[in-house]
Amino acid sequence: MRKVMLVAAMGAFATVMLVGSAVAQETKAAKSLQVKDLPTAVQKTVQDNLKGGTIKNIGKETEDGVAQYEIESVLNGKARDFNVDLKGNLLVMEEATTLDAIPAAAKAAIVKKVGDGTLGAVETFSKPGQPMLYEAVYKDKAGKNHEILVKADGTETKG
């Protein structure tokens, strides 16, 4: 009986070690993606949308059931991130901006929502064929993080 328990314990330990190793390798692989590692159609979309910017990181993720690559880049000193599906379709583009650079109604809606909290990043948020949206990250008075996404007219939306 002791021998069976010992073998079972050793098997469980080996399984934990293998799973941990696989997770570490997957995490390492995700951090080391390069443009050359992407499918050809995705590479083309990345190059078309990079517009002279510098890639900071490429990750692969699944969002709302859609497998995609997230390209984090910098263009003219501003963060500019975009997501591309596995077929090379541009899904979304987010670009850092300032509160003063967005439409007045969107700005007013964001300022009202933040209230006594602290405003963080403000970004433009666009999907091909859809109107521009504006996203802001903020902390409420209790220090909890939130996001708000609004249309140009100030209407809050889910994107």
PyRosetta script that sets phi, psi and omega in degrees:
from pyrosetta import init, pose_from_sequence

init()
pose = pose_from_sequence("MRKVMLVAAMGAFATVMLVGSAVAQETKAAKSLQVKDLPTAVQKTVQDNLKGGTIKNIGKETEDGVAQYEIESVLNGKARDFNVDLKGNLLVMEEATTLDAIPAAAKAAIVKKVGDGTLGAVETFSKPGQPMLYEAVYKDKAGKNHEILVKADGTETKG")
pose.set_psi(1, -43.3)
pose.set_omega(1, 179.2)
pose.set_phi(2, -62.6)
pose.set_psi(2, -37.4)
pose.set_omega(2, -179.0)
pose.set_phi(3, -64.6)
pose.set_psi(3, -41.3)
pose.set_omega(3, 178.7)
pose.set_phi(4, -63.6)
pose.set_psi(4, -43.0)
pose.set_omega(4, 179.6)
pose.set_phi(5, -65.4)
pose.set_psi(5, -39.4)
pose.set_omega(5, 179.1)
pose.set_phi(6, -64.5)
pose.set_psi(6, -44.3)
pose.set_omega(6, 178.5)
pose.set_phi(7, -63.1)
pose.set_psi(7, -42.1)
pose.set_omega(7, 179.1)
pose.set_phi(8, -63.7)
pose.set_psi(8, -42.3)
pose.set_omega(8, 179.8)
pose.set_phi(9, -64.8)
pose.set_psi(9, -41.7)
pose.set_omega(9, 178.9)
pose.set_phi(10, -65.4)
pose.set_psi(10, -37.9)
pose.set_omega(10, 177.7)
pose.set_phi(11, -64.2)
pose.set_psi(11, -42.3)
pose.set_omega(11, 179.0)
pose.set_phi(12, -64.4)
pose.set_psi(12, -41.9)
pose.set_omega(12, 179.0)
pose.set_phi(13, -62.8)
pose.set_psi(13, -43.8)
pose.set_omega(13, 179.4)
pose.set_phi(14, -62.5)
pose.set_psi(14, -40.8)
pose.set_omega(14, 178.7)
pose.set_phi(15, -62.6)
pose.set_psi(15, -45.0)
pose.set_omega(15, 179.1)
pose.set_phi(16, -61.3)
pose.set_psi(16, -42.5)
pose.set_omega(16, -179.8)
pose.set_phi(17, -64.8)
pose.set_psi(17, -42.2)
pose.set_omega(17, 179.8)
pose.set_phi(18, -65.9)
pose.set_psi(18, -44.1)
pose.set_omega(18, 179.2)
pose.set_phi(19, -63.6)
pose.set_psi(19, -44.6)
pose.set_omega(19, 178.4)
pose.set_phi(20, -59.8)
pose.set_psi(20, -40.9)
pose.set_omega(20, 178.9)
pose.set_phi(21, -65.9)
pose.set_psi(21, -42.2)
pose.set_omega(21, 179.5)
pose.set_phi(22, -63.8)
pose.set_psi(22, -41.9)
pose.set_omega(22, 178.7)
pose.set_phi(23, -64.1)
pose.set_psi(23, -42.5)
pose.set_omega(23, 179.1)
pose.set_phi(24, -62.6)
pose.set_psi(24, -41.7)
pose.set_omega(24, 179.1)
pose.set_phi(25, -66.3)
pose.set_psi(25, -40.4)
pose.set_omega(25, 179.1)
pose.set_phi(26, -63.8)
pose.set_psi(26, -42.7)
pose.set_omega(26, 178.8)
pose.set_phi(27, -63.5)
pose.set_psi(27, -43.0)
pose.set_omega(27, 179.7)
pose.set_phi(28, -63.4)
pose.set_psi(28, -42.5)
pose.set_omega(28, -179.4)
pose.set_phi(29, -63.8)
pose.set_psi(29, -40.3)
pose.set_omega(29, -179.0)
pose.set_phi(30, -63.8)
pose.set_psi(30, -35.6)
pose.set_omega(30, -177.9)
pose.set_phi(31, -77.9)
pose.set_psi(31, -17.7)
pose.set_omega(31, -174.4)
pose.set_phi(32, -104.7)
pose.set_psi(32, 14.5)
pose.set_omega(32, 179.6)
pose.set_phi(33, -64.3)
pose.set_psi(33, 136.0)
pose.set_omega(33, 176.6)
pose.set_phi(34, -120.7)
pose.set_psi(34, 162.0)
pose.set_omega(34, 179.4)
pose.set_phi(35, -54.4)
pose.set_psi(35, -40.9)
pose.set_omega(35, -178.0)
pose.set_phi(36, -63.4)
pose.set_psi(36, -19.7)
pose.set_omega(36, 179.8)
pose.set_phi(37, -82.2)
pose.set_psi(37, -11.5)
pose.set_omega(37, -174.6)
pose.set_phi(38, -86.8)
pose.set_psi(38, 155.1)
pose.set_omega(38, 174.4)
pose.set_phi(39, -57.8)
pose.set_psi(39, 151.7)
pose.set_omega(39, -175.6)
pose.set_phi(40, -53.3)
pose.set_psi(40, -45.4)
pose.set_omega(40, -178.9)
pose.set_phi(41, -63.6)
pose.set_psi(41, -36.3)
pose.set_omega(41, 178.7)
pose.set_phi(42, -69.6)
pose.set_psi(42, -42.0)
pose.set_omega(42, 177.5)
pose.set_phi(43, -56.1)
pose.set_psi(43, -44.1)
pose.set_omega(43, -179.1)
pose.set_phi(44, -62.4)
pose.set_psi(44, -46.3)
pose.set_omega(44, -179.8)
pose.set_phi(45, -63.2)
pose.set_psi(45, -40.2)
pose.set_omega(45, 178.2)
pose.set_phi(46, -61.2)
pose.set_psi(46, -49.9)
pose.set_omega(46, -179.0)
pose.set_phi(47, -62.4)
pose.set_psi(47, -40.5)
pose.set_omega(47, 179.8)
pose.set_phi(48, -63.6)
pose.set_psi(48, -31.5)
pose.set_omega(48, -175.2)
pose.set_phi(49, -101.6)
pose.set_psi(49, -9.4)
pose.set_omega(49, 179.9)
pose.set_phi(50, -69.3)
pose.set_psi(50, -36.4)
pose.set_omega(50, 175.3)
pose.set_phi(51, 49.8)
pose.set_psi(51, 41.2)
pose.set_omega(51, 178.1)
pose.set_phi(52, 88.4)
pose.set_psi(52, -0.6)
pose.set_omega(52, 179.1)
pose.set_phi(53, -74.5)
pose.set_psi(53, 175.8)
pose.set_omega(53, -180.0)
pose.set_phi(54, -112.6)
pose.set_psi(54, 131.2)
pose.set_omega(54, 177.9)
pose.set_phi(55, -78.4)
pose.set_psi(55, 128.4)
pose.set_omega(55, 176.9)
pose.set_phi(56, -95.0)
pose.set_psi(56, -37.3)
pose.set_omega(56, -177.0)
pose.set_phi(57, -163.4)
pose.set_psi(57, 146.9)
pose.set_omega(57, 172.1)
pose.set_phi(58, -126.0)
pose.set_psi(58, 124.9)
pose.set_omega(58, 178.2)
pose.set_phi(59, -126.2)
pose.set_psi(59, 157.1)
pose.set_omega(59, 176.1)
pose.set_phi(60, -112.3)
pose.set_psi(60, 132.8)
pose.set_omega(60, -177.2)
pose.set_phi(61, -147.8)
pose.set_psi(61, 168.2)
pose.set_omega(61, 172.8)
pose.set_phi(62, -120.0)
pose.set_psi(62, 122.3)
pose.set_omega(62, -178.4)
pose.set_phi(63, -127.6)
pose.set_psi(63, 126.0)
pose.set_omega(63, -176.6)
pose.set_phi(64, 52.3)
pose.set_psi(64, 38.8)
pose.set_omega(64, 177.4)
pose.set_phi(65, 78.0)
pose.set_psi(65, 5.6)
pose.set_omega(65, -178.1)
pose.set_phi(66, -110.3)
pose.set_psi(66, 117.8)
pose.set_omega(66, 175.9)
pose.set_phi(67, -70.5)
pose.set_psi(67, 135.1)
pose.set_omega(67, -175.1)
pose.set_phi(68, -158.5)
pose.set_psi(68, 163.9)
pose.set_omega(68, 174.9)
pose.set_phi(69, -105.7)
pose.set_psi(69, 136.0)
pose.set_omega(69, 174.4)
pose.set_phi(70, -106.9)
pose.set_psi(70, 120.8)
pose.set_omega(70, 179.9)
pose.set_phi(71, -105.8)
pose.set_psi(71, 114.5)
pose.set_omega(71, 177.6)
pose.set_phi(72, -96.4)
pose.set_psi(72, 122.6)
pose.set_omega(72, -177.0)
pose.set_phi(73, -138.4)
pose.set_psi(73, 172.7)
pose.set_omega(73, 175.6)
pose.set_phi(74, -129.1)
pose.set_psi(74, 130.7)
pose.set_omega(74, 177.6)
pose.set_phi(75, -131.6)
pose.set_psi(75, 123.5)
pose.set_omega(75, -178.7)
pose.set_phi(76, 53.0)
pose.set_psi(76, 39.3)
pose.set_omega(76, 176.9)
pose.set_phi(77, 80.7)
pose.set_psi(77, 1.1)
pose.set_omega(77, -178.7)
pose.set_phi(78, -113.0)
pose.set_psi(78, 142.2)
pose.set_omega(78, 174.2)
pose.set_phi(79, -63.5)
pose.set_psi(79, 135.8)
pose.set_omega(79, -178.6)
pose.set_phi(80, -146.7)
pose.set_psi(80, 104.0)
pose.set_omega(80, -176.3)
pose.set_phi(81, -112.4)
pose.set_psi(81, 145.0)
pose.set_omega(81, 176.2)
pose.set_phi(82, -146.1)
pose.set_psi(82, 152.9)
pose.set_omega(82, -179.4)
pose.set_phi(83, -114.7)
pose.set_psi(83, 139.7)
pose.set_omega(83, -177.4)
pose.set_phi(84, -130.9)
pose.set_psi(84, 131.5)
pose.set_omega(84, 178.1)
pose.set_phi(85, -75.7)
pose.set_psi(85, 175.8)
pose.set_omega(85, -173.8)
pose.set_phi(86, -67.9)
pose.set_psi(86, -16.4)
pose.set_omega(86, 178.3)
pose.set_phi(87, -92.2)
pose.set_psi(87, -3.4)
pose.set_omega(87, 178.9)
pose.set_phi(88, 96.4)
pose.set_psi(88, 10.3)
pose.set_omega(88, 178.3)
pose.set_phi(89, -83.2)
pose.set_psi(89, 130.2)
pose.set_omega(89, 175.3)
pose.set_phi(90, -69.9)
pose.set_psi(90, 126.7)
pose.set_omega(90, -177.8)
pose.set_phi(91, -100.1)
pose.set_psi(91, -43.7)
pose.set_omega(91, -177.2)
pose.set_phi(92, -157.5)
pose.set_psi(92, 149.0)
pose.set_omega(92, 176.7)
pose.set_phi(93, -129.2)
pose.set_psi(93, 128.5)
pose.set_omega(93, 176.7)
pose.set_phi(94, -123.1)
pose.set_psi(94, 131.1)
pose.set_omega(94, -178.8)
pose.set_phi(95, -135.3)
pose.set_psi(95, 132.7)
pose.set_omega(95, 179.5)
pose.set_phi(96, -61.1)
pose.set_psi(96, 140.4)
pose.set_omega(96, 177.0)
pose.set_phi(97, -147.4)
pose.set_psi(97, -170.9)
pose.set_omega(97, 176.8)
pose.set_phi(98, -117.1)
pose.set_psi(98, 159.3)
pose.set_omega(98, 178.7)
pose.set_phi(99, -59.9)
pose.set_psi(99, -37.7)
pose.set_omega(99, -178.5)
pose.set_phi(100, -71.8)
pose.set_psi(100, -15.1)
pose.set_omega(100, -177.0)
pose.set_phi(101, -92.0)
pose.set_psi(101, -3.3)
pose.set_omega(101, -178.8)
pose.set_phi(102, -101.2)
pose.set_psi(102, 163.7)
pose.set_omega(102, -179.4)
pose.set_phi(103, -55.3)
pose.set_psi(103, 146.1)
pose.set_omega(103, -175.2)
pose.set_phi(104, -55.3)
pose.set_psi(104, -41.8)
pose.set_omega(104, -178.7)
pose.set_phi(105, -66.4)
pose.set_psi(105, -39.0)
pose.set_omega(105, 177.7)
pose.set_phi(106, -66.0)
pose.set_psi(106, -42.9)
pose.set_omega(106, 178.4)
pose.set_phi(107, -60.2)
pose.set_psi(107, -46.8)
pose.set_omega(107, -179.1)
pose.set_phi(108, -61.1)
pose.set_psi(108, -41.0)
pose.set_omega(108, 179.6)
pose.set_phi(109, -64.9)
pose.set_psi(109, -40.7)
pose.set_omega(109, 179.3)
pose.set_phi(110, -66.8)
pose.set_psi(110, -46.8)
pose.set_omega(110, 180.0)
pose.set_phi(111, -58.8)
pose.set_psi(111, -42.0)
pose.set_omega(111, 179.6)
pose.set_phi(112, -64.0)
pose.set_psi(112, -43.9)
pose.set_omega(112, -178.5)
pose.set_phi(113, -65.9)
pose.set_psi(113, -41.4)
pose.set_omega(113, -179.7)
pose.set_phi(114, -66.1)
pose.set_psi(114, -36.9)
pose.set_omega(114, 178.3)
pose.set_phi(115, 54.1)
pose.set_psi(115, -123.3)
pose.set_omega(115, 180.0)
pose.set_phi(116, -85.5)
pose.set_psi(116, 5.1)
pose.set_omega(116, 179.3)
pose.set_phi(117, -78.4)
pose.set_psi(117, -167.4)
pose.set_omega(117, -178.8)
pose.set_phi(118, -118.9)
pose.set_psi(118, 122.1)
pose.set_omega(118, 179.2)
pose.set_phi(119, -74.9)
pose.set_psi(119, 136.4)
pose.set_omega(119, 176.0)
pose.set_phi(120, -107.8)
pose.set_psi(120, -125.2)
pose.set_omega(120, -177.0)
pose.set_phi(121, -74.1)
pose.set_psi(121, 146.4)
pose.set_omega(121, 172.9)
pose.set_phi(122, -124.3)
pose.set_psi(122, 132.8)
pose.set_omega(122, -178.2)
pose.set_phi(123, -136.2)
pose.set_psi(123, 151.3)
pose.set_omega(123, 165.3)
pose.set_phi(124, -81.4)
pose.set_psi(124, 149.6)
pose.set_omega(124, -175.8)
pose.set_phi(125, -137.7)
pose.set_psi(125, 111.6)
pose.set_omega(125, -177.7)
pose.set_phi(126, -132.2)
pose.set_psi(126, 144.4)
pose.set_omega(126, 173.4)
pose.set_phi(127, -119.4)
pose.set_psi(127, 140.3)
pose.set_omega(127, -178.7)
pose.set_phi(128, -52.3)
pose.set_psi(128, 132.2)
pose.set_omega(128, 177.6)
pose.set_phi(129, 78.6)
pose.set_psi(129, 4.8)
pose.set_omega(129, -179.6)
pose.set_phi(130, -123.2)
pose.set_psi(130, 155.4)
pose.set_omega(130, 179.5)
pose.set_phi(131, -64.2)
pose.set_psi(131, 153.3)
pose.set_omega(131, 177.8)
pose.set_phi(132, -62.8)
pose.set_psi(132, 139.2)
pose.set_omega(132, 174.0)
pose.set_phi(133, -119.2)
pose.set_psi(133, 167.1)
pose.set_omega(133, -177.8)
pose.set_phi(134, -129.9)
pose.set_psi(134, 128.2)
pose.set_omega(134, -175.5)
pose.set_phi(135, -118.2)
pose.set_psi(135, 139.0)
pose.set_omega(135, 176.7)
pose.set_phi(136, -133.1)
pose.set_psi(136, 143.6)
pose.set_omega(136, 175.1)
pose.set_phi(137, -109.3)
pose.set_psi(137, 136.0)
pose.set_omega(137, -179.7)
pose.set_phi(138, -150.3)
pose.set_psi(138, 162.7)
pose.set_omega(138, 174.9)
pose.set_phi(139, -111.3)
pose.set_psi(139, 135.9)
pose.set_omega(139, 175.2)
pose.set_phi(140, -79.2)
pose.set_psi(140, 178.9)
pose.set_omega(140, -176.9)
pose.set_phi(141, -59.5)
pose.set_psi(141, -27.5)
pose.set_omega(141, -179.8)
pose.set_phi(142, -82.7)
pose.set_psi(142, -3.8)
pose.set_omega(142, 178.7)
pose.set_phi(143, 90.3)
pose.set_psi(143, 6.7)
pose.set_omega(143, -179.6)
pose.set_phi(144, -83.1)
pose.set_psi(144, 136.4)
pose.set_omega(144, -179.7)
pose.set_phi(145, -79.1)
pose.set_psi(145, 142.7)
pose.set_omega(145, 177.8)
pose.set_phi(146, -142.6)
pose.set_psi(146, 163.8)
pose.set_omega(146, 172.5)
pose.set_phi(147, -131.6)
pose.set_psi(147, 149.8)
pose.set_omega(147, 174.2)
pose.set_phi(148, -134.7)
pose.set_psi(148, 139.8)
pose.set_omega(148, 178.4)
pose.set_phi(149, -125.3)
pose.set_psi(149, 123.7)
pose.set_omega(149, -177.0)
pose.set_phi(150, -129.6)
pose.set_psi(150, 154.7)
pose.set_omega(150, 173.2)
pose.set_phi(151, -81.7)
pose.set_psi(151, 171.0)
pose.set_omega(151, 179.7)
pose.set_phi(152, -58.1)
pose.set_psi(152, -30.2)
pose.set_omega(152, -179.4)
pose.set_phi(153, -83.6)
pose.set_psi(153, 2.4)
pose.set_omega(153, 177.4)
pose.set_phi(154, 92.8)
pose.set_psi(154, -4.3)
pose.set_omega(154, 179.2)
pose.set_phi(155, -70.4)
pose.set_psi(155, 127.8)
pose.set_omega(155, 178.3)
pose.set_phi(156, -72.0)
pose.set_psi(156, 142.6)
pose.set_omega(156, -177.3)
pose.set_phi(157, -142.2)
pose.set_psi(157, 174.7)
pose.set_omega(157, 179.3)
pose.set_phi(158, -106.4)
pose.set_psi(158, -6.6)
pose.set_omega(158, 176.9)
pose.set_phi(159, 76.3)
pose.dump_pdb("model.pdb")
